[in-house]
Amino acid sequence: MADEWSREPVWAQWRRPGPTAAQRRHDVWLALAALAGAAAVTVLVNSMGAMVFDDVVSMPEQLAWGAALTLPLVARRRFPVAVLLVVGALLIAAQARQVGDNLVPSVALFLAMFSAGAWGQDRTRARWARVAVIVAMFAWLGFGLVRFLVRPAPSFEGAAGPLDPVIASVLYGIGFNLLFFLSSYFFGDMAWESARRQAELEHRAEQLRRSQEQNTRGAIVAERVRIARDLHDVVAHHVSVMGVQAGAARRVLDRDLDLAREALRTVEDTARTAIGELRGLLGVLRADQEEVRDKEGETSSPGLDQLSELAELARSAGLDVEHGVYGDPRPVPEGVALSVYRIVQESLTNVVKHADARKADVRVRFLENSLEVEVADDGRGSKGTSVGRAGFGLVGMRERVAVHGGELEAGPRRDAGYRVRARFPA
């Protein structure tokens, strides 16, 4: 498998990890259980006299053969191919030695062949090792059948089937061994394939978890950027207007009380508006979108209809603002409308604070395939604007436009002043 989760492993070349400590302990218990079974079956077979061969070795030697055939299973998952070859060779040797029992040795060989298919790291080696053992076993079976056929045929008392008893015995031996070896081969491969698929599923699950974490982190960062952008738009604009009006009130306080009173009233209204927008923003952060909808089903976010209010607020700061809408107005998505509002708000804020301008134009154009908003002034251009210095205002504008797949142009005008133009696709 790949060392890094970000790289996709080649699953056709997957290698099964070695057994865990718990699996190795299970193998020890399995080998001990097989050893106990071999001893018990040997005692029972000898007690019944139901020997596989006519002349068998002594019981202690039979027990020793049983131990030799079962104890290698301790390492069946760590060294599966070696265990298979050892158990296969010992089984042939035990049968040549004419051990009394053949049941437990056959079970040990089945487990060894299954383990080679399920745990063999080198799939080619595991495959050919199993094939070699199967060929050797059938060669040994063929040798036994030939020896059985050349000897005088035993008496098959009670035989009543349609086949000759000798032929039936040969077919039974071949069929049983085919089923035995093919099933151990098949189930071993199936266990290995199951482990590979499980590893692949775990890999996919880990990839999904990491992707979800990355998406969550991205969403958190995007939300922080959005919050910072909205706070900047709300606070910077209103505080700028309040600063201009407060300065005007200070300058005319001793000469024109009515004008000073009007300027302070504008400061008061602007502060209330800023507080209202901040509360609305905090409400959106604290609640789901459905919870911040009003009774008419509309959200409280500002949009195109509030652009005239921005223009009026800028006029109160001493800026001559012309606001015009061109083309056939049509409904636009709420997010686009909010972005247009914030772009105009930020642009007018920069004009009031930095441009030293007398006049500004706010134009909204409903084009055939796009919505365009433009804010231009007759001030000092890039030298006097925060947008020209690529501050947070320009960054926020670009982010807002990019979210909707639009374009932003910002720069000095040819004659004088500065222009911000944003275009949103329809």
Buried (B, 14 or more C-beta within 10 A) or exposed (E): BEEEBEEEBEEEEBEBEEBEEEEBEEBEEBBBEBBEBBBEBBBEBBEEEEBEEEEBBEBEBBBBBBBBBBBBBBBBBBBBBBBBBBBBEBBBEBBEEBBBBBEBBBBBBBBBBBBBBBBBEEBEEBBEBBEEBBEBBBEBBEEEBEEBEEEEEEEEEEEEEEEEBBEBBBEEBBEEBEEBBEEBBEBBBEBBEEBBEEBBEEBEEEEEEEEEEEEEEEEEEEEEEBBBBBBBBBBBBBBBBBBBBBEBBEEBBEEBEEBBEBBBEBBEBBBEBBEEBBEBBEEBEEEEEEEBEEEEEEBBBBBBEBBEBBBEBBBBBEBBBEBEBEEEEEEBEEBBBBBBBBBBBBBBBBBBBBBBBEBBBBBBBBEEEBBBBBBBBBBBBBEBBBBBEEBBBBBBBBBBBEBBEBBBEBBBBEEEBBBBBBBBEE
